[in-house]
């Protein structure tokens, strides 16, 4: 179901009418203090910024982020970018599963990659030597109630792996790093650390709404994915996947401490070798993705430097080595 124009058809100084996915919806105030709505609308051909300046409360009350909306308005040019000025919202529609390929860029391709990644992650989990840890972890990965989350959930709303299937991509990457580092540091408890790597962000399956509506759930805002992950693990341990008390405690600590610092959302700082390593690898993979994504997508004035990244609080250097590497990958 797709009515009207595509995002790729939107050009300045032309009317806009069609059905789009409201990916993001934010209520802001203009320079005069008057409220307006900032939207990001989307379909399979791309995204566009849109704004509602008039009848803000009325029109804003007709939909939420993640809804399909049929809109009419006009496209204008503002600071060199095309922006949609929405004048009317005619109806709100639910995003049915069969409509996702029409409104989410690269949905089918992403789903296929995620299915491959889930199989790879399950293969790594099945390589855990201890049967009790193996059963626990594979139980999470094969749970039908969690499957869609594993395949589609983003790892974050904005900073890293903030894309369809990003959580699974990040989890698999951290697990591969664990395999590498355990070969270098034989002192580590490989099975425990690998189990912690698989489960460290499992709470994110319930922290964020669907990836086409990347907003925090109520429980996500009130508890956060770290606490939620420990709760999910506790429930699983109590329902047929028991571990020795010492190992259950160590695994919970891996989840609770993986952010490393109290100010970064960790209820506890790492107090075991495995917790220290998991925190470092998780942080490495998250920061690498944040840097690489910004370097790849946010060129500034000219090619050498990116635009300013407000979360990283810096400009990034896109020097010859990075640009040549990008050309090699594309070639």
C-alpha positions, 0 to 999 in steps of 0.5 A, a space after each residue: 500500500 503506497 499512495 501518492 508520491 515517493 520521497 525521491 520525488 519531492 523537489 522544492 517549490 512543488 506540492 507534496 501529497 502521499 503516504 509516508 512513515 513518520 519516523 520521528 516526531 519532535 515538538 520544538 519551539 521557534 525563535 518567537 516561542 511558538 511551538 512547531 513539530 519537526 518530523 522525519 518522513 520516510 519511504 523506501 526511497 529515502 528520508 525527508 525533513 518535514 515541519 508543521 507550523 500551524 494547527 500544531 496541537 490538532 495535527 500532532 494529535 492525529 499520529 505518533 512516530 512510527 505511524 503511516 500518515 497521509 499528508 499534503 503540503 509543499 516542498 520548500 528550500 531552506 538553507 540549501 535543503 528541501 523541507 516539507 511544510 505539512 498543511 494537512 494530515 488526512 489519515 493515520 494508518 498502521 504499518 502492517 508487516 507486508 508494507 514494511 518493504 515499501 516504507 523502510 529503506 533496505 528493509 528486505 536486504 537488512 532482514 536477510 543480513 540479520 538472518 545470516 548474522 543470527 545464524 552466525 551468532 548462534 553458531 558461536 554460541 553453540 561453540 560454548 563448551 559448557 552445556 549449561 551456559 550453551 543452553 542458556 544463551 541459545 535459548 535466548 537466541 532461538 526464543 520465538 518471542 525475541 526473534 523479530 527483536 534480534 533481527 530488527 532492533 537497533 543498538 541505540 537511538 542515535 550514537 552507534 549501530 542506530 539502524 535496522 538490525 544494528 543490535 545484532 550486528 553489534 552483538 555479533 561483532 563483540 562476540 567475534 572480538 571476544 573469540 580473538 582476545 581469548 586466544 591472546 589471554 588464556 587466563 580469561 573464562 572464555 565460555 562465561 565471557 562469550 555468554 556475557 557478550 551475547 547477552 550484554 545488551 539483551 535488554 535493548 530488545 525491550 528498551 526501544 520500540 521498533 526500529 522505524 519508531 526509535 523511541 524508548 518504551 516506558 519501561 526502557 525509560 524507567 529502568 534502562 536496558 542494563 537493569 532490564 537485561 539482568 531481569 530477563 536473565 534472572 527470569 530465564 535462570 528461574 525457568 529452566 536454565 539454572 547455573 551454579 550460583 557463582 556463575 549466575 552472579 558473574 554473568 549478571 555482573 557482566 551485564 551490570 558493568 558493561 558500560 564501565 563507569 557509573 556516569 555512563 549508566 553502569 550500576 557497577 564498575 567492572 570487578 572481574 577480568 571478564 567484565 573488564 574485557 567485555 566493557 572495553 570490547 563493547 566500548 571499542 565496537 560502539 565507538 568504532 561504528 560511531 566514528 566510521 558512520 560519521 566519517 562515511 556519511 557526514 562530510 563537511 565543507 570539503 572532503 577532509 573534515 566531517 561536520 561537527 558531531 554533537 554527541 562525540 563533541 568533535 569534528 573528524 578528519 577524513 584524510 587521504 588514508 580514509 578516503 582511499 580506503 573508502 574507494 578501495 571498499 567501493 571498488 
